[in-house]
Amino acid sequence: MAIKTIAQFRTEATSEIESEKPKYAQRNNVRREYTDTEYDQAIEDRAQYKLDEQNNGYIRARQEAYA
């Protein structure tokens, strides 16, 4: 597997989030669609998660195997 950059993960996350629309947030029993800012944060969070998994997933898996 090739090493990806954060920009590549953002592109990937953007297409994933776009295909999952509409996403909803709920607070005080009021359901509403995500705002643009919340969609942007969801994309960034998913991209950062994927980058972390790429960079550290193997290490965590090995640590858990020895626990």
N, C-alpha and C positions, 0 to 999 in steps of 0.2 A: 504494500500500500504506500502510495506517495504521501509525503508530508504536506499538509495543507496549511495555508496562512489563515489568519483571522478574517481577512477580506473574503476568501473563498468560503469559509464557514458562514459568514454573514449572508452571502448570496444564497447558499444552500438553505439557511434558516429562513430567509425571506420567502423563498418559494414554498417552503413547508407551511409557514404561518399563513401565507396568502391562500393556500389550498384548504386551510382549516377554518377560514372565515365563514361565518361570523363567530367570534369568541365573545364570551360574556363574563362580566364581573357581577357579583351580588353583594350588596351591603344593606343591612337593615331591611331585609326582605324585599329589596328593590333590585330587579335584574335589569342590567343595561349592557349595551355593546361596548367593547373596549374603545377608548379614545385613541387617536392617532399616536399620542405619546405612549400609551400602554402597549399598543402594537409594536412600536419601536423598541420599547424595553423588552418585550417578549422575544423579539428577534435577537437583540443583543444578548439576552440571557441564554438563549438556546445556542448561539454561536460560541459564547464563552464556555458553556458546558461541553460542547463538542471539542473545542480546542483543549480544554483540560483533560478530557478523556483521551485524546490523541497523545498528549504529552505525559500524562501520569497514570492512565488506565492500567498499563502493564505492571507498573510498580505496585499499585494498590492490589491488583489481583494476586501478585506474588506474595505480598504481605499477608493477605487474607488466607492464602493457602498454607502458610506456616503458623497461623494463629490457632 
